[in-house]
Amino acid sequence: MQRLIRRRLCSSGELCEKLAKFDDEPAIFYRKAPSDTELADGNCPQIILTADKFSDAVRGVSGLLTVDVVCT
């Protein structure tokens, strides 16, 4: 799931150009991001994804995806 969401977000070259870099990749993280000092150039626009899956009596399994866009 993480890879699919990351791939979709990165399919927009314009979005990825504006994000900070971490290990030469756009700053898209799952659950926890490194500190701002660990990001390249001290630049910290980043996306943090959180996905929670839980049982639902009606749907069987459902989930919640939270996307935080951080630009400080």
HELIX and SHEET records of a PDB file:
HELIX    1   1 GLN A    2  CYS A   10  1                                   9    
HELIX    2   2 GLY A   13  LYS A   18  1                                   6    
HELIX    3   3 ASP A   36  GLU A   38  5                                   3    
HELIX    4   4 ALA A   40  GLY A   42  5                                   3    
SHEET    1   A 2 LYS A  21  PHE A  22  0                                        
SHEET    2   A 2 GLU A  25  PRO A  26 -1                                        
SHEET    1   B 3 ILE A  28  TYR A  30  0                                        
SHEET    2   B 3 GLN A  46  ASP A  56  1                                        
SHEET    3   B 3 GLY A  60  VAL A  70 -1                                        
END                                                                             
